[in-house]
């Protein structure tokens, strides 16, 4: 795993054409894990084979991805359980309209149908540097096969997989199965590929995480949160997760960091993209950074 060491330095770095003054101060020996959010979303269509291959070639430690379930009970790599109007196109090439996107409920579509939709030709207005390529939503099974073969072929370092289970209690039996079935389907693929020791599971859904921990108590779990009340968030869980994963803006200061680490949880914020925010997370000595632009962190580590 390529986890890097940051030392005291002051330098100028160039990030996507902008010159940014960078001062990084860290305790000697502190390590930061770099996670490629949805692969390499800043540069390639999200949650696609192309994005994941780009991420491992850049040298990420962890591939972060999302999974949903199809009608024929396949584990599909997708952030939404529907066809997002932001970037998805119909097999005909016609863009998915905002008003119709949730009509394409992946839980009510067989995977062979899902695969016909294009997730990259239109690009993504939120990521202007993203390459426009025709691509599709892969299966978790395919992702493991392709990435592992590429790691072996190119003699690249082993990576971990941070799998987010896209789950909302209001969507049970509508756009997803019940937690127990959802978990079983994912773990079947993980176990078939013997990936148990290179996976962590994450979710915003405490009900699903409680069910997962009950079934797999030794498995590494990350609790995703979007609100800042740490105590209230943790009360929703019946166990203490190994990783606490808030939006980076919720990490206000060193006191916030210390309060989380005092509970013996790793702190891995999402989704940190701007150089100033990346630097602040590094200075606060978080344990990992989830980012759409892994090169903005990895290139800094080589300075």
VMD Tcl script that draws the C-alpha trace (Angstrom):
set ca {
  {0.00 0.00 0.00}
  {1.37 3.42 -0.96}
  {0.74 5.39 2.22}
  {3.01 8.39 2.26}
  {4.90 10.42 4.85}
  {4.60 14.19 5.00}
  {7.38 16.27 6.60}
  {7.65 19.98 7.32}
  {8.05 21.82 4.06}
  {7.21 25.06 2.28}
  {6.99 25.02 -1.44}
  {4.97 26.06 -4.42}
  {2.96 23.50 -6.27}
  {1.03 23.68 -9.50}
  {-2.43 22.13 -9.36}
  {-4.54 22.08 -12.52}
  {-2.84 25.19 -13.88}
  {-3.06 27.20 -10.63}
  {-0.08 28.12 -8.50}
  {-0.86 27.55 -4.84}
  {1.34 28.31 -1.85}
  {1.60 25.22 0.27}
  {2.83 24.85 3.81}
  {2.40 21.38 5.27}
  {3.30 20.67 8.87}
  {3.04 17.16 10.23}
  {4.31 15.02 13.04}
  {7.11 12.84 11.76}
  {5.79 9.44 10.78}
  {2.13 10.34 10.40}
  {0.60 8.54 7.42}
  {-2.30 9.63 5.25}
  {-4.27 7.19 3.13}
  {-5.35 8.46 -0.29}
  {-8.75 7.27 -1.50}
  {-9.89 7.82 -5.08}
  {-13.53 8.91 -4.83}
  {-15.65 6.91 -7.28}
  {-12.29 6.05 -8.83}
  {-10.89 9.24 -10.31}
  {-14.08 11.28 -10.76}
  {-12.34 14.57 -11.42}
  {-10.82 13.14 -14.59}
  {-12.94 10.16 -15.71}
  {-16.64 9.23 -15.58}
  {-17.45 8.22 -12.03}
  {-17.68 4.63 -10.84}
  {-16.45 3.23 -14.15}
  {-13.68 0.80 -15.02}
  {-11.79 3.67 -16.68}
  {-11.92 5.77 -13.51}
  {-10.73 2.93 -11.30}
  {-7.83 2.06 -13.59}
  {-6.78 5.70 -13.67}
  {-6.84 5.81 -9.87}
  {-4.59 2.78 -9.41}
  {-2.16 4.03 -12.05}
  {-1.89 7.32 -10.14}
  {-1.07 5.38 -6.99}
  {-4.08 5.57 -4.68}
  {-4.12 3.41 -1.59}
  {-7.85 2.81 -1.74}
  {-10.53 2.73 -4.43}
  {-13.77 4.24 -3.11}
  {-16.95 3.10 -4.86}
  {-20.71 2.80 -4.45}
  {-22.95 -0.22 -4.99}
  {-26.65 -0.80 -5.64}
  {-28.68 -3.86 -6.58}
  {-30.36 -4.69 -9.92}
  {-33.65 -6.52 -10.43}
  {-31.78 -9.76 -11.16}
  {-29.84 -9.29 -7.93}
  {-26.51 -8.26 -9.39}
  {-24.23 -5.92 -7.42}
  {-23.91 -2.86 -9.64}
  {-21.30 -0.13 -9.15}
  {-23.37 3.06 -9.13}
  {-23.81 6.06 -6.83}
  {-27.53 6.34 -7.50}
  {-30.09 3.53 -7.67}
  {-31.40 5.27 -10.81}
  {-30.07 6.84 -14.00}
  {-28.82 10.30 -13.04}
  {-29.75 13.12 -15.39}
  {-26.42 14.79 -14.62}
  {-24.41 12.40 -16.78}
  {-26.40 9.37 -17.96}
  {-27.73 8.81 -21.49}
  {-30.20 6.30 -22.86}
  {-29.01 3.53 -25.21}
  {-30.28 5.74 -28.06}
  {-27.89 8.51 -26.99}
  {-30.66 10.75 -25.70}
  {-29.87 12.42 -22.38}
  {-31.82 11.33 -19.32}
  {-34.12 14.21 -18.31}
  {-34.28 15.33 -14.69}
  {-38.02 14.70 -14.51}
  {-37.66 11.09 -15.65}
  {-34.43 9.94 -13.97}
  {-36.09 8.08 -11.11}
  {-38.30 6.21 -13.56}
  {-35.12 4.29 -14.41}
  {-35.04 2.45 -11.09}
  {-32.05 0.09 -11.24}
  {-33.71 -2.20 -8.69}
  {-36.42 -2.77 -11.29}
  {-34.01 -3.26 -14.22}
  {-31.99 -6.36 -15.13}
  {-28.27 -5.71 -15.39}
  {-28.06 -6.39 -19.14}
  {-30.48 -3.51 -19.60}
  {-28.59 -1.26 -17.18}
  {-25.33 -1.88 -19.03}
  {-26.74 -0.43 -22.25}
  {-26.94 3.08 -20.75}
  {-23.99 5.42 -21.35}
  {-22.41 7.10 -18.35}
  {-19.59 9.06 -19.93}
  {-20.17 10.52 -23.39}
  {-21.91 13.65 -22.09}
  {-19.31 14.38 -19.43}
  {-20.29 15.97 -16.13}
  {-20.87 19.71 -15.81}
  {-19.50 19.61 -12.26}
  {-16.17 18.19 -13.48}
  {-15.10 20.09 -16.63}
  {-11.79 18.21 -16.91}
  {-13.53 14.83 -16.96}
  {-12.83 12.90 -20.16}
  {-15.89 12.27 -22.33}
  {-15.93 8.58 -23.20}
  {-18.69 6.08 -23.83}
  {-18.84 3.78 -20.84}
  {-21.24 1.92 -18.53}
  {-22.01 0.94 -14.96}
  {-19.92 -2.17 -14.21}
  {-20.63 -5.01 -11.82}
  {-18.61 -5.28 -8.60}
  {-17.53 -8.70 -9.89}
  {-16.06 -7.14 -13.06}
  {-14.39 -4.36 -11.10}
  {-12.50 -6.85 -8.93}
  {-11.46 -8.90 -11.97}
  {-10.20 -5.96 -14.04}
  {-8.41 -4.09 -11.26}
  {-6.71 -7.17 -9.84}
  {-5.50 -8.25 -13.28}
  {-4.15 -4.76 -13.95}
  {-2.32 -4.63 -10.62}
  {-0.65 -7.96 -11.39}
  {0.10 -7.14 -15.04}
  {1.72 -3.77 -14.26}
  {3.27 -4.91 -10.97}
  {1.41 -2.18 -9.09}
  {1.00 -2.07 -5.31}
  {-2.04 -3.75 -3.80}
  {-5.01 -1.49 -3.14}
  {-7.94 -1.68 -0.75}
  {-11.59 -1.20 -1.67}
  {-13.89 1.12 0.27}
  {-17.39 -0.02 -0.69}
  {-20.25 2.32 0.10}
  {-23.60 0.59 0.37}
  {-26.09 3.14 -0.98}
  {-28.93 2.67 1.45}
  {-31.81 4.78 2.74}
  {-34.45 3.47 5.11}
  {-37.22 5.15 3.12}
  {-36.08 3.21 0.01}
  {-36.17 -0.33 1.40}
  {-38.03 -2.57 -1.09}
  {-38.40 0.40 -3.46}
  {-34.96 1.05 -4.93}
  {-33.06 -1.50 -2.84}
  {-33.53 -4.73 -0.93}
  {-33.81 -4.97 2.84}
  {-30.43 -4.60 4.64}
  {-29.91 -8.31 5.27}
  {-30.34 -9.24 1.62}
  {-28.30 -6.23 0.45}
  {-25.42 -7.28 2.70}
  {-25.62 -10.94 1.65}
  {-25.46 -10.10 -2.06}
  {-22.38 -7.89 -1.61}
  {-20.58 -10.32 0.67}
  {-21.16 -13.15 -1.77}
  {-19.14 -11.28 -4.41}
  {-16.45 -10.28 -1.91}
  {-16.06 -13.85 -0.66}
  {-16.01 -15.31 -4.18}
  {-13.02 -13.08 -4.93}
  {-11.38 -13.74 -1.51}
  {-11.23 -9.99 -0.86}
  {-12.37 -10.02 2.78}
  {-9.07 -8.65 4.10}
  {-8.91 -5.80 1.58}
  {-12.37 -4.34 2.03}
  {-14.10 -1.91 4.30}
  {-17.81 -1.25 4.17}
  {-19.26 2.21 4.60}
  {-22.74 3.70 4.63}
  {-24.83 6.62 5.88}
  {-27.53 4.15 6.98}
  {-27.05 3.15 10.65}
  {-29.71 0.42 10.41}
  {-27.76 -1.29 7.64}
  {-24.44 -0.85 9.45}
  {-25.90 -2.38 12.63}
  {-27.12 -5.35 10.61}
  {-23.76 -5.69 8.91}
  {-21.80 -5.59 12.18}
  {-24.10 -8.19 13.73}
  {-23.33 -10.57 10.86}
  {-19.66 -9.63 10.38}
  {-18.40 -8.24 13.72}
  {-14.70 -8.25 12.80}
  {-15.12 -6.48 9.47}
  {-13.83 -2.91 9.12}
  {-16.69 -0.40 8.94}
  {-16.74 3.32 8.14}
  {-19.65 5.43 9.36}
  {-20.46 8.17 6.85}
  {-22.05 11.29 8.35}
  {-23.18 14.65 7.05}
  {-24.01 16.34 10.37}
  {-21.58 17.48 13.01}
  {-23.01 16.08 16.26}
  {-20.62 13.22 16.88}
  {-22.32 11.91 20.03}
  {-25.78 11.93 18.44}
  {-24.44 10.19 15.34}
  {-22.73 7.43 17.28}
  {-25.84 6.78 19.41}
  {-27.52 5.50 16.24}
  {-25.04 2.64 16.08}
  {-24.99 -0.43 18.31}
  {-21.20 -0.67 18.00}
  {-18.19 1.58 17.59}
  {-17.00 1.71 13.96}
  {-13.31 1.55 13.14}
  {-13.63 4.63 10.89}
  {-15.59 7.87 11.33}
  {-16.07 9.52 7.95}
  {-17.63 13.02 8.00}
  {-17.87 15.65 5.29}
  {-14.57 17.55 5.54}
  {-16.34 20.83 6.40}
  {-17.47 19.29 9.70}
  {-13.85 19.01 10.83}
  {-13.59 22.48 12.32}
  {-10.34 22.33 14.28}
  {-7.87 20.14 16.14}
  {-10.35 19.69 18.98}
  {-12.74 17.94 16.58}
  {-9.96 15.67 15.36}
  {-8.80 14.85 18.88}
  {-12.34 14.05 20.06}
  {-12.73 11.44 17.32}
  {-9.30 9.93 17.72}
  {-9.81 9.74 21.49}
  {-12.53 7.21 20.74}
  {-9.97 5.08 18.87}
  {-11.61 5.66 15.51}
  {-9.76 6.58 12.32}
  {-10.84 9.89 10.80}
  {-11.30 9.87 7.02}
  {-13.18 12.91 5.62}
  {-15.01 13.17 2.30}
  {-14.84 14.65 -0.37}
  {-11.76 16.91 -0.24}
  {-10.87 18.50 -3.57}
  {-9.54 22.04 -3.21}
  {-5.81 22.45 -2.45}
  {-6.49 24.68 0.57}
  {-8.89 22.10 2.04}
  {-6.47 19.26 1.31}
  {-3.70 21.13 3.09}
  {-5.92 21.83 6.10}
  {-6.83 18.15 6.41}
  {-3.15 17.21 6.21}
  {-2.24 19.77 8.87}
  {-4.97 18.39 11.14}
  {-3.46 14.92 10.67}
  {-6.52 13.05 9.49}
  {-5.95 9.38 8.75}
  {-7.09 9.45 5.16}
  {-8.54 11.71 2.49}
  {-11.30 10.79 0.03}
  {-10.92 12.95 -3.08}
  {-12.08 13.29 -6.68}
  {-8.54 14.42 -7.59}
  {-6.07 11.91 -6.08}
  {-3.17 13.48 -8.01}
  {-3.54 16.67 -5.96}
  {-2.47 14.73 -2.89}
  {-0.20 12.09 -4.42}
  {1.85 14.64 -6.38}
  {2.34 16.68 -3.22}
  {3.75 13.66 -1.40}
  {6.56 13.41 -3.94}
  {7.75 16.98 -3.41}
}
mol new
graphics top color blue
foreach p $ca { graphics top sphere $p radius 0.5 }
foreach p [lrange $ca 0 end-1] q [lrange $ca 1 end] { graphics top cylinder $p $q radius 0.2 }
display resetview
